[in-house]
Amino acid sequence: MAELESLHFSVGILGISGGSLLLLVNNYGSSPDKDFIPHTALGVLLLIIASLLAYSGVRRSLSQSQLFSSVCLTVSALWCGSGLVYLLVGEGLVGTTELRSSLVPGLAAFTLAFLILATVSVLQREVVLLIISLSISLACGHQIAGLSSPGFGQSATAACYLLVTLVGAYFGCGRLLSFITQGRVEAPGTGLRRRAGGQGSGVRAPEDCNDVVPVGLVMNLLSASVIACPLLAVVPQLAPGHVPWLWTAAVFQLVVCVLSYRSMDSLTATFYGFTSILRFAEGYSALLTAFSIHTSSPIPFPVVFAVLFFILALFSCQKSLAEGLYQLFYVAYTIALAAQPSLSFQSGAQGVQAAIFVVSAVMLLVTSYNNVSAKRIPTGEGVFKALVTRVSSLTLRPHDRHSQAPYLGYSRYADAEVLGHACSVLAVFSITASMGDRAPLGVLVLPWAVVAGGVLQLLVGSVAFSRGKTLESMAFVLYGVMWSVWGLTRYGGLYGDTRGFNLAVGIISFLLFNSLVTVGALFLSVAWVVYAATFHLIIISFLLDAMGALPYGYDIGVSIVFGLMSFYCFLSGLFSLTFLTPQLPLGRALVRLSGTGGGGKDICLHVPARKATAVHQIAEIMKSGGICGMPTDTVYVLVAACNRPDAVEKAYKCKQQAQDRPMSLWVSSINQLEPVRSLLSALLWDFMSAAWPSSISMVIARGPWMEMFGLGESAKHIGTPQSIAIRNPNCAVATHLINLVGPIAVTSANPTGEADTTHHNQVYAKLGDKVDGVLCDGPSPENIASTVVDCTKIDSGHIGFFRVGLIPKSQVLQIFEEVQKRHSHGQINPGFEADLTEPDPNPNLTDPQRNTEEDNTESTESSTVPPPTQSPANMDTSTLTTQP
């Protein structure tokens, strides 16, 4: 992992150095009359380097290197936006005379952003990041001056980029050399700093910190600068040349949204999902000015956005009071937009954006510092919790990285349904606007319908799929496609040419797909049934409109119904993220499946195995007589406490044809067998000590010592009347649980005759209605069951094999030989002597020792079936699934 981090760091630093070299050469070689590198070529090269830096920044963000990731992604955004501006100028889409007014707002924002990052680098003593951030900040400032007076600013800009090039080349090459030589050669001063926790440059302070929030704040700073600059007379007005900056901010905030879900931070992800929609709308409005189209909105639609922002701000106060107050500025911004029917992003909206510019700069400084420093600037993190604890009817949900674990397993992403439902609210209320005699593009609906309803719904569907929510994922993807198609058709100027039966056929296909979603929702919850059914009404309104048969007011009525239902789901999701009680109920499933795995979401507890508290929960269930699914060093198993005979009986009977599959006994260490040590042979005890913990199950002779585990009448289900299988697993989770509960009775977590269970999802699917809890640990480390060794004749110097599994036969024999030598003073067991020699080249040769070995290593389906006459080499072991 350290090597990969070093490689990503090298790629990022060398990318910054390469881009700086490009700008250095262009500034030194250009004159007032002629550019050294054509604008189109310069734009394309900057976009390529920006993509490389974005990759490096994202990978370093996932490696928890916040400060470098922020610098890398911010440089990427700078060169992406400016590269697009140069590309538009080079292609003649933006006039050369407009280059200054197009670049200045973005450069001004990045000048301040890099200055703030340089300040944080000083406080954290990150010399390389300090030089890079400060130099690029000065370069942006000098470039602004150079756009007004080339003789004044160009050389200074080139000098700043020269410093970035030299420092970046030295440090990047040094890290790359260290990576290639695997750390044996390292240039002086190029080592990554190591702090507490073993992290590299720019380590986070709190565990639950979201690394990419500073990048989102930089994008807010950028868009605020673009919108507010006309108010300050820095540029004449919002123009097409500003679109690259606004849409760059939108795209990067979508990246922040996704990475926030990766950081299990749903509230932050929802906020930046909202702001990305605003950025796309701002850029869309600026783009239309190139076609002399002035946007308008017949309804004060942004009021809906203001309500969503306000509610989100209230719930975001649980993270910090500063974050909630910061989001209130966007409430003011959307209200200012609603007050302007033209939605021209002028007057009051520009004033609010000027305030957002200042507040975003302060938040960027505070957040960046708090993310990388052990000392934190107070932001009111405990205020919300202190207020809630005073209200007896409210119970906060504990927040950690596992609090949003999906029901059927572990996911790297948090739940995104809050954003999905909010986007449905935005999309459906936006289409209540009627165009009248206005140009379709002039009615500002397209960004809300296509971006909110389409792009973000598709993103939410992808996140839902990664969490195992198949139905929800299908619904969000279907609705995202529907909003995109309808929005582009209805409000993209295509509707007049396509209205009629051809369009109706496509809408009918969406009706059929949504019918399947509605049927599937019957198995999910009442809320989802209503949600899917009301969207069915929306699709019908699209169909009637396409056929020219839409009744007056029908579309507005169903839009309001679907919007209110979506709003309820949005609130329910926020309550679920924040509180244990109260909850806004979504209702139970209207249809429930009977049989294995059916019955709904309240069948059994599911908890992550990586949490000690979760293991204690499962232990308490087992102590109370429950049975649970548990991960091991091989496959998943079904377990019950031996001192709870009723639980052992329940576990035995929950499997089909259980009488053919006796259970085994597991211990956390051989010390749990200490009370019965005197009843076991010394050779067997030493063999257990040498072989365990491991994936080796030992079949030993049954004896009166079994009564000491409290099995009572259920002891008959453990092993056979003659023998039992006993094991000490090589799994930290399993041994910790057995330590808490005591010896346990174990059987495979699958119905008899089915394949081994290798994922906790399969435990739930196969036995979900029969178990009381499942420890979730993802896929099994091995898909092979344990090796089952016959130790019933161990005192005579012989061991056999019922099944050869994860541990090879030769390894077991080697362990036994070493133990036996200590007891027999060097005498080797003839039963396995043939295994220690090379295979006989003549298979027809008869050898007494070989016959002896075969007799003692015969395999069988379980410890209850006598060993068959065939040898293990010729035996079909596909059904050996009894001992995990």
N, C-alpha and C positions, 0 to 999 in steps of 0.2 A: 504493500500500500504506500509506503514512504517513497518507493521508486516511482510509482505512478504519479504521486503528488508532485515530485520533483520534475517529472516530464511535463505535466500540465503547467506548472509554474514556468518552466523554460519556454514552452510554446507561447504562453501569454506575454512574458517579458520580451521575447524575440519578436513577437507580433507587434508590440508597441514600438520596439526599436525599428522594425522594418517600415511601419507606417510613418514614424517620425522622419526616417531617412527620405522617404518619398516626398513628404512635405518640405523637408529641408532643401532638397534639390530643386523642387519647384519654386520655392521662394527665392533661393539664390539665383536661379537661372532666369526667372521671369523679369520682364520690364513693364513699364506702364503701357507700352504699345502692344506687347505680345507675351502670351503665357508660354513658359518653357514646355509644360505638359498640357496638351489640349484638355479642355474641361471634361469632355466625355471620357477620355482615357483615365484622367485623374479620379473621376467619380467611380468608375468601374473598379479601379485598383483599391480605392478606399473601402468600397463595399465588400470586396473579397477579404481584405484584412480585418474589417469589422466582423465578418462572419467567423473568422478564425478566433478572434478575441472573445466573441460571444460564447463559442464552444469552450474555450479555456476557462472563462469566467463561470460558466454554469458548472463545469466539472469541479472547479475549485470550491464553488459554493457547496456542492454535495460532499466535499471533503472537509467542510467546516473551516474554511479559511476565509473569513468574512471580509477583512480589509482589502486583501488583494483582489478578491472576487468583485468587490464594489468598484475598485479602481479599473479593473479589466472591463467590466460591463459598461461602466460610464464612458471609457475611451471608445468602446465599441459603438455606443449610442451616438457619441459625438461624430465619429467618422462615418457612421451610417447616414445620419441626417445631412451632414455637409456633403457627403458623396452623392446623395440623391439630388441635392440642390445643384451641384456641379453638373450632374448628368442632365438635369432639365435644362440648364443654361446651354450646355453643349449641344443639345438636340433642338434648341430653339423654342422649347415650350415655355421658357421664361426668358425674358429679354436680358441682355448683358447689363443694361443700365439698372436692372432690378436685382443684380447680384448682391449689392450691399444691403439693401432692405430685406433681402431673403436670409442672409447669413447672420446679420447682427443680433436679432433676438435670441437665436440659438446659442451663438458664441457667448453672449452676455450671461446666459444661464449657466453654461459650462465653466465660465471663468470663476463664478462664485462657487459652483459645486466642487471643482478641483481645489480651490482654496480651502474649503471646509475639510475635504479629505486630507489635504496636506497638514492642516492643523491637528487632525486626529493622529496622523502619522508621526508628528512631532511628539505628541503626548505619549505615544506608544513606542517611540524610538525606532521606528521603521525607516531607516535612512533611505533605502532604495525607493520605497513608495513615496517618501517625502520629496525626493528629487524629481521623480516622475510627475507627481501630482502638481507640485509647485511650478515646474517648468511648463507643463501643458496649460496651466492656468494663466501664466504670463504670456504664453504663445497665443492663447485665445484673445487675451486683452490687446496684445500688439497687433493681432490680425484685424481686430475691429478698427484700430487706429490706421492700419495699412489700407483698409477699404476706403478710407477718406483721404489718406495721403500716402501713396505707395512708397515714397522715398523715406517716410518716417518709420513705417511699421514692418515692412517686408524683411529687412535685415535683422531686426530684433526678433521677429518670429522665427526666422531661420536659426538664429543663435540659440534660442530656447530649445528648438527641436534637435539641434546638434548635441546639446547636453543630454537630452533624453536618449538619443541614438547611442552615444558613447556609453552611458551608464547601463542602458538596457542590453547592449551587445555584450559588454563585459560580464554582467551578472547572469544574463540568459545563457551565454556560452559556458560560463562556469558551472551552472546547474546542469546543463546538458552534458558536459564532460563528466560530471559526477554521476549522472544517470548511466552513461555509456560504460564507465569503468566500475559501476556498482559501488561508488563511494570511495574507491581506492585513490583516485586523484581528484582533488578539489582545489579550485583556485582560491587564493586568499580573499577573505571577506565575502564569499558567495554562499556560505552555509546558511540553511534555513534556521531561524531562531527557534529553539525549543523551550516551551514553557510548561507550566503545570498541565498535566494531562497528556503530554507528549505531542501536542499539536505544533504545527509549524507557524509560519508568519501569519499574524492576524487572527489569533484564536478567539473564539467566542467565550464570553464570560458565563452567562447562565446557560443551563442545559437546554431550556425550551426556547432559546433565542432564534428568531427568524433572520437568517443571514441576508436575505435579498430585499428587506424593507428599505435600506438606504437607496438602492437602485430605483425603487418605486418612487421614493421622495424626490430623487433627482429628476425623474420624468415629470412629476408634478411641477417642479421648479421650472422645467423647460417649457411646458405648455403654458404656465402662468406668465412666463416672460413673453412668449409669442403673443398671447392675447392682450397683455397689459401694455406692451410697447407702443401701440398706436395711441393709447390714452396719454402717454408721456411724450408724444410727438417724436419718438425715436424713429419710427417708420410711419408712412402715411396711413396705411390701413391694412387689415387682414387681406392677404393676397395669395394666389396660387403658389408663390415661392415659399410660403410658410407651411404648406401641406406636408412636405417631407419631415419637418420637425415634429409636427403634431402626430402624424401617423407612425413615425419612429417611436415617439413616446407611447402610442397606443400598443404597438407590437411588443415593446419591452415591458409594458405593464401586464400584458397577457403572459409573458414569460414569468414575471414576478408572481402572477396569480397561480400559475402551475407549480412553480417552485415553493410557493407558500403552502399549497396543498401537500407537497412533498414534505414540508416541515411540520405537517399536522396542525396548520394554523388556518382554519376555515374562515375566521372573521376577517383576517388580513387579505386572504385570497378573494373574498367577496368584495371587499372595498376596492381592490385594484382591478377586479373585473368591472365594477361600476365605472371607475375612472377611465378605463380603456374605452368603454362605450362613449363617454364624453369626448375623449380625444378623437375618435373616429368621426363623431358628429361635427366637431369643430373643424377638422380637416376637410370633411365633405362640404361644409358651408363655404370654406375658403376656396375649395376647388371650383365650385359653381360660379364664382365671380369671374373666372376666366371665360365663361360662356355668357356673361352678362345676365345670369340667373340669380335672383335674390331670394333666398329661402324665406319661408313663412310657415306659420303653424296656426291653423284655424282654431285650435283648442289650446288651453294652457297645460299641455301635456307634461312639461317639466315638473309640475306640482307633484305628479305621481313619483317622479324620481326623488323629489325633495322628501316625501314621506318615507321612501325606502332608505334614503341616506340618514334621516333622523332616527329611525328605529335601529339601524345598524350602528349609529354612533352611540346610542344608549347601551347597547349590548357590548360594544367595544370598550366601554369604560371598565369592564372586568379585567382587561389587560393592563390598561393604565388610564388615568383620568386625562392625561395629555393627549392620548390617541383619540379618545372620544370627543374632546373639545376640538381637536384638529379636524375631525370629520364634519363637525358642525359648520365649518366654513363652506363645505360643499353643499350643505343644506341652503345656506345663504346664496350660493352661486346659482343653484338650480331655481330658487325662487326668483332671483334676478332675471334669469332666462325666461321664466314663465311670465314675467311682467312685460316682456317685449314680444309682441305678436310676430315681428319679423324674424326673431331669433338670429339677429345679426352679430351676436357676441360683442355688443358695444355698450357704451354708457355704464349702467350699474354693474353689468357682468364684468366689464373690464376693471372697475374699481375693486370688486370682490377678488378678482384674480391677482391684482396688485397686492392685496392683503395676503392671499394664499402664497404668493412668491416669498414674502417675508417670513411667514409662519413655516413654510416648507423648509427654508434655509435653517431656521432654528431647530426644527425637528430633525433635519439631516445631521446637524452637529451633535445633538443629544443622542439620537439613536445610534449613530456610528460609534460614538464614544462608549456608550453603554454596552454595545455588542462586543467590544474588544477589551474592555477594562474591567478589572475586578472591583474598582470603585465606581459607583453608579451615580449619575445625576438624578435626583428625585423626580419622578414623573407621576406620582400619585397612584402607584400600583396597588396599594392595599385599600384604597378608599372605597371602592365598590364592594369588596368583600366585607369590610367593616360595616357598611350600611345594610347589606343583605343579612348579615348575622343578627342584626337587631330585629328582623322581622321573622317571627316564628314559623310562618307559613311558607317561607322560602328556604330551600336547601340547595346550595351551590354544588355543581358537579366538580369533582376534583379534576384538575387539568394536568396531564402529562402526555408524553408521546404515545401512550397506549390507550388513552381515554376514548379515542375514536376508532378502535380496532373493529373491523367489520364482523358481522355476526358469524359468517362462515370462514373466518380465518384472518390472517395477517395481510395487511396491504401497506404499501409505501405512501399511500395518498390518503388525505383526510376526506371526509364526506363533503361532496360538492352540491348536494341537493338544494341547499339554501340559495345558492347563486342561480341554479337552474329554475327554481320557482320564481325568483325575483325577475329573471329575464323574461319569463312568460308574462308576468304582470306588465313589464315595460312594453313588450311586443304587442300584447292584445289591446292595451289602452291606446297605443299609438295608431292602430288601424281604425279607430273610431273617427279619425279625421277624414272629412270629405274633401275631394279636390275641387269640385265645382268646375269653373272655367279656368282654373290655374293649370300651369304646366306640371306634369307629374313629378318631375325632378325638383321643382320649386317647393313642393310640400315636404317639409322635413320629417319624413316618416321612414325613409329608406335605411338610415343608420340604426334606428331603433328596431325595426323589423328584421333586417338582415344581420346586423352585428349582434344585437342582444338576443333576438329570437333564433337566429341561425348559427353564427360562429360560436358564441358562448354556450349555446345548448349542445352543440357537437362536442365542445370541450368537456362539458359536464357529463355527457354520455360516456366519453372515453374514461373519465375518472371513475364513474360508477361501474363501468365494466371491469376496471382494475381492482375494484373492491368486491367483485363477485356478485354485483347486483345486476343480473342479466335482464330482468324485465324493465327495471328503471332505466338501464342503459339503452335498451331498445326504444323506450318511449322518448327519451330526450333526443336521441339521434333522429328518430322519425320526425319529431316536432321541429327539430332544427332544420332538417331538409325542407319540411313543409313551409316554415317561415321564410327560408331563403328563397325558395322557388316563388312563393306567392308575393313576397316583398319585391323581388326583382321584376316580376311580371306586372304587378299592379302599380307599383310606384317607380318603376324604372323606364317607363315610356313604351313598354312592349304590349300593354294590355289591349290597346285599341286594335292591334293587328291579330291578336290571338284569341280574342273573345269568341266563344262558341263551343261547339261540340268537341273539338280537338283538345281544348283546355279542360273541358269537363271530364273527358276520359281519364286524364292524369289525376284529377282530383278524386275520381271514384276509386282509383287504385289506393290512394292514401286512406280513403274511407275503409277499405277492406283491411289494410294493415292496422289501422287504429282499432278496428273491431277485435282483432287478435289481442292487441294491447289491453283492451277493456276486459276481455275474457280472462286474460292472465292476471289482471288486477283483482279479480275476484278471490284469488288465492293470496293476495297481499294485504290489503286493508280497505276499509270503506272509503277513506279519503282518496286513495288512488283510483278506485272505481269511479267516484264522482269526478275526479280530475280528468280521467280519460274520456268519460262520457260527455262532459261539457266541451272538451276539445272536439269531440265528434260533432257537436252542434256548430262549432266554429268552422269545421271543414264543410259542413252542409251549407253554411252561409257563403263560403267561397264558391261552392258548386252552383248555388242559385244565382249568385252574382255573375258567374261566367256564362250562365244560360240566359241572363237578362230577366230572371224571374224572381228577384230578391224582394220580399215584402218590405214595406217601409218600416224602419225601426228594428227589424229582426236582427241585423248584424250588430247593432249597438247593444241590444238586449243580451244576446248570447255572449258578446265580448265582455260585458260587465259581469255576467255570471261566472265566466271562466276566470276573469281577472280577480274577482273576489275569492274564488276557490284557490287560485294560485297564491294569493296574498295570505290566506289562512295557512297553507302549507309552508310558506316562507316564515311566518311567525312560529309555527310549530317546530320547524327546524332550528330556529334560533333558541327557542325555549329548551329544546332537547340538548343543544350544545352547551347551554349555560346552567340549567337547573336540573336537579334530580326530582324536585317537586317545587312548584306544580308543573304539569305538562299539558300541552294542548293535544288532546288525543287524536290519533289518525284512525282509530277504530280497528277492530279485529278483522281477520279474513272472513269473507262471506262463505267461502267454500274451503273445506279442509280435506286433505287427502288422508285416507286411512292406510295403515300398513307401515312398514319400516321407513323411518325418516319423515313421516308425515305428521301433520298436526299443528303446525304453526311455530311461531318464533319463541314461545315461552316454554318449550319442552324441557330444555336443560340449560344449565349455566355453561358458558364458554368463556374461558379466561386465558390470557397469554402466559405460556409456561415460563417466559423469561422474567416474570415478576414474582418475587418471593411471596408477596401478599396473595397472589393468585394460587400459588401452591398451598398456602395455609388455608385458603377457602376450600380447595378440593379436599384437603386433609380433614377439615371439619365435617364436610359432607360424608366422607368415608367413616369417620368416627361415629356419625349418627346413623349409620346403616345404609348409606348410599353406595352406588357403584359408578365408576367413572372411566372415561377413556384417558389414556396416558401415553406420551411419547417415550420411546426407549432408544437404545443404541442401535436397534434394528428397525422393527415396525411398530405400529401402534397396538396397544393391548387394552383389554378390559380388566379392571382390577376391583377387588373388594378386600376389606380388612379381615384378617383371619379371626380376630376376636369378636367379629360380628357374624355369627353363623347364618343369620337371616340374609345378610348381604351376599355371603358366599352362595347361598341357595338361589338367590335372585340372579346373580351373575351366571350361574350354571344353567339356569332354565331360560335365560333370555336368548340363548342361541338355539337354532334349529338343530334337531338330532344331537342334543348335547351329550347323550349317553355314550356316543362314540368318541367324544373328545374330552378326556379328563383334564382338570385344571392342574397348574403347577404352583409351586410355592417359591416366593421371591423374598430375599432379605436385602437390607441395605449394605450389610457387611457381614463377615463371618462372625463378628462379635455378637450378632443377634442369635446365633446358634450356641453361644457359650453355655446356656443352661442345660443343653443336651449333649455337650461335648463328650461326657463320660460314656454316653450310649453309642457313640460313633467310633469307628476304628481310627487309630493314629495315622495310618496311611491315607485314609479318606480325608481326614481333617487337614493333613499337610497338602494333599492334592488340591483341596478347595482353596487353601490359603495361597498356593502358588498360582492357581488358574484364575482366581477372581480378583477384582471385578472384571468381567469380560462377557462376550456373547457366547458363553458356554453354559449349557444346561446339563446338569448331572442327574442321571436317574439312579437313585440309591434304594436300598432295601427299606421297606416300610417297617416301622417299629412303634413301640409304645410311646416313644418320645414325641409323637405327633400330638398327643393329648395336651402338651404343655403350651400350645399356641391358642387354645381357647376355641377350637373349631367345632367342638361338640359333634352333633349328628351330621353336620355338613362336611366332616372330614372324609366321608365316603366319596365326595366329588373331587378330592385331591388325589390324583394318580390312580393306581389300580390297587386291588387288595394285596399285591405283592410288592409294589414299588411306587415311588413318587419322583417327579422331576423337581429339582431345586436349582435356583440360580441367583446370582448377585450381578445385576446389570451394570454395564460400564457407561452410565448416563447420570449426569449430575442432577437433573430434574427428578428422575425416577428414584435415585437413592435418597434425595432430600425428602421426597414424599414418604418413602418407606420409613425413614428415620422418624418422621412425625407420627405416622400411623402404627408402625410395627409391621411384622411380617404380613405379606399380602398374598391372596389367592389370585392367580392370573390365568387368563385365557385370551386367545387372539380376538381382536376387535372386528370380527366379521362373521356373518352367518356361515354355518358349516357348509363346506363345498365351494365357497367363494374365495377369490384371491386375497392375499394379505392386504391389510389396510396400511397405506403408506402416506396418508395425509389426514389431518384432523377433519377436513371436509368430508372425507369418506366415512369417518367414524359417525359423524352426525347423519350422513345420508343413509347409512346402513343400520345404525342402532339408535338414532336420535330420540326416538320415543321410548327407549328402554333404559337409558342411562340418566344419571342425575347431574353429570357435569363432564366437561371435556377440557383437558389442558391442551391449548392450541400452540403448536410449535412448527407449523408449516410442513413441508415435505420431510419424510424420514431421511436420516443421513445415509441409510443403507436400505436397499429393497430386498435384502436376503435375510432369511430368518436365522436364528441361532443354531449353533452346532450342538446336537444332543448326544451326550456320551453315556454309555452304559457302564455304571460303576457298581453294579450289584455283585460282581465277582472280583472286586478290586483287591480283596485280602489274599486272593490266590495269585495275584500278580497279573491279572488279565483285565483289560477294559475293551469295550466294543463301541460301536457307533450306530445309533438309530438313525441319525441324519447328519450329514456333513453340510454345514451352512456357512456363515460368515467366517468363522475361524477354520483354517485348513486343518485337515486331519494330521498332517505332519507336525504342525505346531503343537497340537494337543498331545501327541505322542512324545514329543521332545520334552514338554513340561512334565509329563508323567514319568518319563525315564529319569529325569533329574531328581524327582521326588523319590522314586523307587530306589535309586542308587544310594540315597541317604539312609534308606531303611534297610536295604539288603546288602550294603557294603560293596556295591559295584556289580551285583548280579543284574543282568538285563532281562526283561520280560520277553520270552520267546514268542509271545503272541504278536508283538509288533516289530520284531527284529527284521523281518522281511521288508518292512516299510522304510527301514533306514538304509537299505542297499539299493543298488541300481535295479531297474526292472529286468526280469528274466527275458532274454531275447527269444527263448523257445517257449511259447505259451502252452504247449502240450506236455511240458515236463511236469511230472508229479513230484511234489515236495511236501513232506509231512508238515513242515513249518508253515508253508503257504496255506495248507488246509486248516491248520489251527487258527491262523490269522483271519481267514475268511469266516470261520465259525464265530469268531468273537467281534467282528466288525460289520455284521450284517445289519442292513438298514430296514426300517419298518415305518409304517405310516404314523404310528404314535406309540407311546409306551405301553398301551394296553394290548397291542396286537403282537403275538409271538413272532420272533424273527423268521422271515421266509428263507427258503433254501437258496435263492439266487444271491449272487454277490452284489455288493454295492455298486460296482462299476456298471452292471447290466440292469440296475433297477430304475424304474421310473419314479422320480421323487417329486413330480409336479404337484402331488396332492399333500405333501408334507407341510401343513400349515398350522399344526396344533401348537407347537412351542414357538413363541415369538423370538 
